[in-house]
Amino acid sequence: MFPIWLSGIVFTSLQSQIYTLFVQQGRSMKRIIGSFEIPPATLGMFDTASVLICVPIYDQVLVPLVRRFTGRAKGFTDLQRMGVGLLVSVLSMAAAAIVETERLRGLGAMNIFWQIPQYFLMGTAEVFFYIGQLEFYYEQSPDAMRSLCSALPLLSTAFGSYLSSLILTVVAYLTTMDGEDGWIPAEDIDKGHLDYFFWLLVCFGCVNIPVFVFFSVKYLQKKAA
């Protein structure tokens, strides 16, 4: 179970970008509609909207459809659901990297609403991963430790945030050693390469997925009482 828990740390390090670098990216995009300036952090609403849209679609459409093929009441196993979430989170980072590459070419001429897909994909990833993770720990933990094990997702979220900060610190240090602005300049990201950082996170996610799959296949499910 421990390697599966570790995968949640990597997932959270990607997911935490919606509160940090996604907002930083949005600040450097075209945000004016008429006389109104869109606060970049407000695009986080599309992450929430994605969750609100995807949950009923998952329960009412996807689960019955998958149930026909798997014969399981929940359609997917908890581990399969988590695996889909990991994959979609990588797609979200890839979308952010592509948007940033195009933004750097236009230097501020790109509309902030081009960020919507990356927020929406991350919200979809949360629906699959976080709910699957919570159900997995509750069902697979010993009966006397269910409350304790249900807190493991929160612990992986905390460590994931620390991992994100660590990666950012290391990247900032290594890319400024030669005196250049680095990938993520503190003041003007137009002088940096935020897209490289997003692609680095894509690589982390791509390494995390096969490791997760390997240990998921090896994992022995707890027998129902």
PyMOL commands that set and color helices and strands:
alter all, ss='L'
color gray80, all
select helices_A, chain A and resi 2-19+21-27+40-70+78-106+112-140+143-149+152-175+189-191+194-218
alter helices_A, ss='H'
color red, helices_A
select strands_A, chain A and resi 32-33+36-37
alter strands_A, ss='S'
color yellow, strands_A
deselect
rebuild
show_as cartoon
